[in-house]
């Protein structure tokens, strides 16, 4: 299963593509889309949308996995993250791709075995799982890959269970 992981952010949006199945994952691509903080918000969102569309076109994922926005004391940060999330969601919808959301705790648990892992631990495990020579930088890139790994491992299992349940219903 090819998964595009999106760690949403308006200043830095991590993108990572993984081909994976439970227990196995291979990195296809990783990057970060950066937008200048002094640009108009609409222009930043438009640029982000164009970049996400280009990744969808170039890497042709089967599903898009996005980190679920969680409440924070900094409302401005939550809002810009939500805007970036909406851009990725819209880009996937235009292509008819399914979108799944994973919480940071789910992602950490999937790649490290602990939902309380810190960023250093997540990055180390992403590097190890994918057999990379160097850790992906910045953290947004590693987080995007972690999202893609999480979904390729957990999503495939969920899809199989759903298919079995549907078959049993018939």
C-alpha positions as CSV (number, residue, x, y, z in Angstrom):
1,X,0.0,0.0,0.0
2,X,1.4,3.4,-0.9
3,X,0.6,6.1,1.7
4,X,1.3,9.8,1.7
5,X,1.7,11.0,5.2
6,X,1.1,14.6,6.0
7,X,2.3,16.4,9.1
8,X,0.2,19.6,8.6
9,X,1.6,23.0,9.2
10,X,1.4,26.3,7.4
11,X,5.1,27.3,8.0
12,X,6.4,23.8,7.5
13,X,4.3,20.9,6.2
14,X,5.9,17.5,6.3
15,X,5.2,15.1,3.4
16,X,6.4,11.5,3.3
17,X,5.5,8.6,1.0
18,X,5.9,5.0,2.1
19,X,5.2,1.7,0.4
20,X,4.3,-0.6,3.2
21,X,2.4,-3.5,4.7
22,X,2.3,-4.7,8.3
23,X,5.9,-5.1,9.5
24,X,7.5,-3.7,6.4
25,X,7.9,-0.2,5.0
26,X,10.1,1.4,2.3
27,X,10.5,5.1,1.9
28,X,9.6,6.5,-1.5
29,X,10.0,10.2,-0.9
30,X,10.2,12.7,1.9
31,X,10.2,16.5,2.1
32,X,8.9,19.6,3.7
33,X,6.9,22.4,2.1
34,X,7.8,25.8,3.6
35,X,5.8,29.0,3.3
36,X,7.1,32.4,4.3
37,X,5.5,33.7,7.5
38,X,5.3,37.2,6.1
39,X,3.2,36.2,3.0
40,X,-0.5,36.6,2.8
41,X,-2.3,33.6,4.3
42,X,-4.3,32.9,1.1
43,X,-1.1,32.9,-0.9
44,X,0.6,30.5,1.6
45,X,-2.4,28.1,1.4
46,X,-2.5,28.3,-2.3
47,X,1.2,27.4,-2.5
48,X,0.8,24.6,-0.1
49,X,-2.1,23.2,-2.1
50,X,-0.1,23.3,-5.3
51,X,2.8,21.4,-3.7
52,X,0.5,18.8,-2.1
53,X,-1.2,18.3,-5.5
54,X,2.2,17.9,-7.2
55,X,3.1,15.2,-4.6
56,X,-0.2,13.4,-5.2
57,X,0.4,13.5,-9.0
58,X,4.1,12.5,-8.7
59,X,3.8,9.6,-6.2
60,X,0.2,8.4,-6.8
61,X,-0.6,7.2,-3.2
62,X,-3.6,5.0,-2.5
63,X,-4.4,6.8,0.7
64,X,-3.5,10.0,2.5
65,X,-2.8,9.8,6.3
66,X,-2.9,13.1,8.1
67,X,-2.1,13.9,11.7
68,X,-5.2,14.8,13.6
69,X,-5.0,18.3,15.0
70,X,-5.1,18.4,18.8
71,X,-6.2,21.2,21.1
72,X,-3.4,23.4,22.3
73,X,-3.2,26.5,24.4
74,X,-2.0,28.5,21.3
75,X,-5.2,29.0,19.3
76,X,-3.3,30.7,16.5
77,X,-1.1,27.6,16.0
78,X,-4.1,25.3,16.1
79,X,-5.9,27.4,13.5
80,X,-3.0,27.5,11.0
81,X,-2.5,23.8,11.5
82,X,-6.2,23.2,10.8
83,X,-5.9,25.3,7.6
84,X,-3.0,23.2,6.4
85,X,-5.0,20.0,7.3
86,X,-7.9,21.3,5.2
87,X,-5.7,22.0,2.2
88,X,-4.3,18.4,2.3
89,X,-7.9,17.0,2.8
90,X,-9.2,19.0,-0.2
91,X,-6.3,18.0,-2.4
92,X,-6.9,14.3,-1.7
93,X,-10.7,14.7,-2.2
94,X,-10.1,16.3,-5.7
95,X,-8.3,13.1,-6.6
96,X,-10.9,10.8,-5.0
97,X,-8.4,9.5,-2.5
98,X,-9.4,8.3,0.9
99,X,-8.1,10.3,3.9
100,X,-7.5,8.9,7.3
101,X,-6.5,10.7,10.5
102,X,-4.2,9.4,13.2
103,X,-3.5,11.0,16.5
104,X,0.0,11.7,17.6
105,X,-0.3,9.0,20.3
106,X,-1.4,6.4,17.7
107,X,1.5,7.3,15.4
108,X,4.0,7.1,18.3
109,X,2.7,3.8,19.5
110,X,2.8,2.3,16.0
111,X,6.4,3.2,15.3
112,X,8.0,3.1,18.8
113,X,5.7,0.8,20.8
114,X,4.9,3.7,23.2
115,X,2.3,6.4,22.8
116,X,4.5,8.6,25.0
117,X,7.6,8.6,22.9
118,X,9.3,11.9,22.2
119,X,10.3,13.3,18.8
120,X,13.9,12.0,19.1
121,X,12.6,8.4,19.7
122,X,10.1,8.7,16.8
123,X,12.8,10.0,14.4
124,X,15.2,7.2,15.5
125,X,12.6,4.5,14.9
126,X,11.6,6.0,11.5
127,X,15.2,5.9,10.5
128,X,15.6,2.3,11.7
129,X,12.3,1.0,10.2
130,X,13.1,2.5,6.8
131,X,16.8,1.6,6.9
132,X,17.9,5.2,6.3
133,X,21.5,6.3,6.5
134,X,20.5,9.5,8.3
135,X,17.5,10.7,10.2
136,X,15.0,12.7,8.2
137,X,15.2,16.4,9.0
138,X,13.5,18.5,10.1
139,X,11.1,16.7,12.6
140,X,8.2,17.5,10.3
141,X,9.6,15.2,7.6
142,X,10.2,12.4,10.1
143,X,6.6,12.9,11.5
144,X,5.2,12.6,8.0
145,X,7.0,9.3,7.4
146,X,5.9,8.1,10.8
147,X,2.3,8.8,9.8
148,X,2.7,6.9,6.5
149,X,4.3,3.9,8.4
150,X,1.5,4.0,11.0
151,X,-1.2,3.8,8.4
152,X,0.5,1.3,6.2
153,X,0.8,-1.0,9.2
154,X,-2.4,-0.3,11.0
155,X,-4.6,0.7,8.0
156,X,-3.9,-2.5,6.2
157,X,-5.0,-4.5,9.2
158,X,-8.2,-2.4,9.7
159,X,-9.0,-2.8,6.0
160,X,-8.7,-6.6,6.3
161,X,-10.9,-6.6,9.4
162,X,-13.5,-4.5,7.7
163,X,-13.5,-6.7,4.6
164,X,-13.9,-9.8,6.8
165,X,-16.8,-8.2,8.7
166,X,-18.5,-7.3,5.4
167,X,-18.0,-10.8,4.1
168,X,-19.5,-12.3,7.3
169,X,-22.5,-10.0,7.1
170,X,-23.3,-11.2,3.6
